[in-house]
Amino acid sequence: MAFAEMARRLQQAQAGEVLHLIGYLMPSRRGARILKLNIIEWIQEGDHGLLQENRP
């Protein structure tokens, strides 16, 4: 789950691209067994193999 600027930047990620997501899991609603990932920040792996940090 991502909002605002984070969602816009994640939308530009290509299929198959490696992203290291930082966030937390929580139930989608109270008492639910389904979890959602709330993304706080992410790191994108570049073509050169180095990690590139993407923060808002």
Stockholm file with secondary structure:
# STOCKHOLM 1.0

chainA/1-56         MAFAEMARRLQQAQAGEVLHLIGYLMPSRRGARILKLNIIEWIQEGDHGLLQENRP
#=GR chainA/1-56 SS CCCHHHHHHHHTCCTTCCEEEEEEEEESSTTCSCEEEEEEEEEEECTTSCEEEECC
#=GC SS_cons        CCCHHHHHHHHTCCTTCCEEEEEEEEESSTTCSCEEEEEEEEEEECTTSCEEEECC
//
